Amino acid sequence: MKIDRLIGIISILQQNKKVTAPYLAEKFEVSRRTINRDIEDICRAGIPIVTTQGANGGISIMEGFNLDTSVLTTDELEAIFTGLKSLDSISITSHTDRLASKIKGREPESYISDNIRIDLSSYYKDSLAAKIELLKKAIKQKRLVSFHYYYNKGEEDKLIEPYQIVFKWSSWYIFGFCTRRQDFRMFKLNRLWNLNITETDFTPRKIPDHNLDENVTNADDYIITAIFDSSLKYRLIDEYSIGCYTELDDGRLLFKQGFSNKDYMISWLLGFGDKVEVVEPKEIREEIIRITQNILKKYI
C-alpha cells in the first residue's frame, strides 16, 4: 500500500542522513519514478525533503527538522515487540524487523528486549507457518478453504468459511463455518492437511459470542474423580493448575475435573499407569478395566 511505503520512506530518512533514490526503489520494489512521486507527496505533507545531485548526492530530511517520535513509551514499544517476536516464531516473514525499520529516534536495543521469549511454534513449525499464512490470506480474501481433516474416530474432507486463527491450550486452530455441518467449528491445524484456498467467495456471517470457547472445550460432558500418587503433583499443576486437587491425609491427590472428549480422557488417565485410580463414574472405571484387560492379553 502507498501509505505504508510513505511511512517507510520517512522512517528510513529519519534513520539515515542521506539515501539515494535507487536504494529506496530497490528497498520498496518500485520504480525510481514512483519514489520521486512519493518524495513530492511527503513534501506536500509538510516534511521538508532535500535532494542533492552529484557523487555524494541523495535524499534527506532538512537539517534541524525533527518529527515527534515519543508517542509510545519504551515500555509500550517493548510490549509491542514482545508480541511481534512471538508471531515471528510461526511466521514466514519477520514482523519485528519490518516495524523496527519504521521506528526512528531510539536504538532498537532500547525497546526490543530479550528478557521475555514466547515461542508459539511446535514440532510442525514449517508446515504450521505455511498453513497460517495461507489461512490469513483466505480470511482477508473471504475465500472458502478446503482440507483433509483427521478426527480421533476417522477422517473427512472439509470445506469451510475461515474466520479466525486461534491459539489456545498450546495449540493452533482455525475457527470457521463448516459448510457440511452448517455450524461453526474449531479445527486443529496439526490435524488438517492438503489445505487449499478455493475460488469460491463467501459473505461473512455474524459469529455468536459463545461459539469460540465452546468449540474448543465443553468441560461438563464427562466429570471424573480420581486419586493420583503424590509424585504426579507437578503434572496436575502443569496441566490443570494448583487448585485442581485436594491433598489427602496419606499424601495422595484427590482430583476432580471435567473433560469434553471421552477417548482423550481415558487415554490421558491410562498414561499415568498404576499411579492413578478412577473413583467415579462407574462406567469409566469399567471401561478402563476392559482396556487394561485387553492390553494384558497381548502380553500373556
ROGUSE-529021 format. One record per residue (C-alpha): x, y, z; residue in one letter. Coordinates in pm, whole numbers, padded with zeros to 5 digits, always signed. Example, Ala and Ser with C-alpha at 12.3 -4.5 7.8 and 13.67 -1.06 7.14 Angstrom:
<nodes>
+01230-00450+00780A+01367-00106+00714S
</nodes>
This chain:
<nodes>
+00000+00000+00000M+00119+00352-00078K+00069+00485+00275I+00289+00205+00412D+00560+00294+00162R+00544+00664+00250L+00577+00585+00622I+00863+00351+00543G+01046+00616+00340I+01007+00873+00617I+01139+00623+00872S+01443+00542+00659I+01516+00911+00607L+01497+00966+00983Q+01743+00685+01047Q+01987+00782+00772N+02123+01127+00698K+02108+01065+00326K+01991+00785+00092V+01962+00754-00285T+01650+00711-00496A+01780+00379-00641P+01824+00249-00285Y+01464+00338-00195L+01334+00194-00522A+01508-00137-00454E+01402-00137-00090K+01033-00095-00170F+01041-00281-00503E+00906+00009-00709V+01045+00231-00985S+01257+00541-00930R+00975+00744-01083R+00740+00615-00812T+00993+00712-00544I+01017+01062-00691N+00638+01096-00672R+00644+00968-00314D+00903+01231-00219I+00678+01501-00366E+00383+01369-00161D+00594+01373+00156I+00694+01734+00088C+00329+01829+00038R+00253+01671+00377A+00482+01930+00539G+00804+01733+00579I+01089+01926+00414P+01289+01692+00188I+01620+01798+00035V+01765+01636-00279T+02123+01692-00387T+02298+01591-00707Q+02648+01461-00765G+02870+01184-00635A+02765+01239-00275N+02410+01335-00359G+02090+01184-00234G+01767+01243-00049I+01747+01366+00309S+01525+01548+00556I+01616+01914+00601M+01871+01958+00878E+01716+02077+01202G+01372+01931+01127F+01253+01668+01376N+00943+01453+01391L+00790+01364+01728D+00880+01003+01800T+00767+00998+02162S+00408+00888+02100V+00486+00546+02253L+00690+00493+02566T+00978+00246+02576T+00768+00008+02788D+00484+00026+02536E+00722-00042+02247L+00876-00332+02438E+00530-00487+02489A+00451-00449+02118I+00778-00605+02008F+00745-00894+02254T+00413-00977+02092G+00555-00939+01743L+00851-01162+01819K+00612-01433+01935S+00432-01411+01600L+00768-01432+01422D+00809-01782+01568S+00525-01909+01346I+00554-01665+01057S+00736-01689+00727I+00827-01318+00736T+00956-01109+01028S+00706-00861+01172H+00971-00738+01416T+01222-00633+01152D+00953-00460+00945R+00825-00248+01231L+01170-00176+01373A+01267-00022+01038S+00975+00222+01073K+01062+00349+01420I+01304+00639+01444K+01464+00818+01733G+01558+00525+01952R+01802+00242+01914E+01626-00096+01869P+01810-00228+02175E+01609+00014+02390S+01275-00147+02309Y+01349-00494+02168I+01404-00694+02486S+01544-01044+02525D+01402-01074+02877N+01086-01246+02754I+01077-01506+02480R+00747-01651+02358I+00773-01934+02106D+00434-02020+01955L+00573-02278+01715S+00564-02655+01753S+00725-02970+01619Y+00531-02891+01299Y+00679-02540+01269K+00748-02544+00894D+00406-02673+00789S+00233-02466+01060L+00376-02136+00934A+00267-02215+00578A-00085-02305+00693K-00119-01986+00897I-00002-01768+00607E-00247-01939+00370L-00537-01907+00614L-00459-01538+00675K-00479-01485+00301K-00808-01676+00274A-00963-01478+00561I-00857-01149+00404K-00989-01252+00061Q-01308-01407+00208K-01249-01734+00021R-01359-02084+00121L-01078-02324+00214V-01070-02700+00167S-00864-02955+00359F-00850-03315+00474H-00912-03347+00849Y-00823-03628+01090Y-01059-03692+01383Y-01000-03932+01671N-01254-04165+01507K-01182-04113+01139G-01106-03860+00869E-01304-03637+00635E-01271-03377+00360D-01381-03032+00477K-01492-02709+00314L-01520-02411+00549I-01554-02035+00568E-01242-01930+00766P-01290-01654+01024Y-01024-01661+01296Q-00686-01822+01358I-00682-01913+01726V-00401-02009+01964F-00546-02178+02270K-00444-02457+02507W-00097-02468+02349S-00239-02546+02005S-00333-02360+01687W-00686-02379+01543Y-00886-02234+01255I-01233-02123+01361F-01479-02129+01074G-01821-02219+00942F-01840-02580+00821C-02049-02596+00503T-02131-02961+00563R-02238-02933+00928R-02388-02586+00874Q-02240-02464+01200D-01928-02301+01342F-01646-02540+01425R-01288-02531+01552M-01027-02733+01360F-00679-02808+01493K-00413-02704+01240L-00187-03003+01310N-00471-03235+01210R-00555-03075+00878L-00363-03139+00558W-00390-03068+00186N-00503-02715+00272L-00610-02505-00028N-00780-02174-00096I-01072-02226-00334T-01200-01982-00595E-01534-01952-00411T-01605-01630-00220D-01827-01616+00089F-02023-01345+00266T-01908-01323+00631P-02159-01436+00893R-02209-01294+01241K-02018-01506+01491I-02218-01576+01810P-02020-01462+02114D-02028-01803+02283H-01914-02010+01985N-01539-01957+02006L-01491-02100+02355D-01748-02377+02324E-01584-02517+02013N-01253-02562+02195V-01390-02730+02502T-01707-02803+02690N-01571-02945+03014A-01905-03065+03156D-01953-03368+02930D-01751-03613+03143Y-01666-03534+03504I-01430-03775+03677I-01299-03816+04028T-00962-03986+04059A-00686-04036+04316I-00331-03969+04198F+00002-04064+04350D+00175-03768+04517S+00464-03794+04269S+00229-03666+03997L+00152-03336+04168K+00369-03144+03918Y+00176-03293+03624R-00162-03193+03764L-00040-02842+03842I+00117-02813+03497D-00198-02920+03313E-00485-02806+03539Y-00337-02556+03790S-00272-02588+04160I-00639-02576+04261G-00739-02891+04071C-00673-03137+04355Y-00715-03184+04730T-00428-03341+04922E-00543-03640+05130L-00404-03738+05471D-00181-04004+05315D-00035-03754+05066G-00228-03877+04764R-00415-03627+04549L-00793-03625+04504L-00860-03488+04156F-01194-03382+04005K-01213-03248+03653Q-01443-03222+03352G-01349-03342+03003F-01515-03283+02668S-01375-03592+02493N-01417-03937+02645K-01145-04106+02439D-00894-03836+02524Y-00983-03854+02893M-00932-04232+02910I-00608-04213+02712S-00485-03939+02947W-00566-04145+03256L-00405-04461+03118L-00088-04263+03057G-00031-04248+03434F-00022-04627+03465G-00077-04762+03817D-00026-04420+03977K-00392-04321+03935V-00722-04480+04035E-01054-04362+03895V-01313-04338+04172V-01611-04239+03960E-01808-04254+03741P-01854-04628+03746K-01878-04666+03367E-01535-04504+03320I-01383-04739+03580R-01533-05035+03395E-01406-04914+03058E-01053-04871+03192I-01071-05226+03335I-01180-05358+02995R-00899-05175+02813I-00631-05289+03058T-00753-05648+03033Q-00724-05631+02654N-00372-05492+02690I-00282-05774+02929L-00399-06035+02678K-00142-05908+02430K+00142-05981+02671Y+00048-06317+02822I
</nodes>
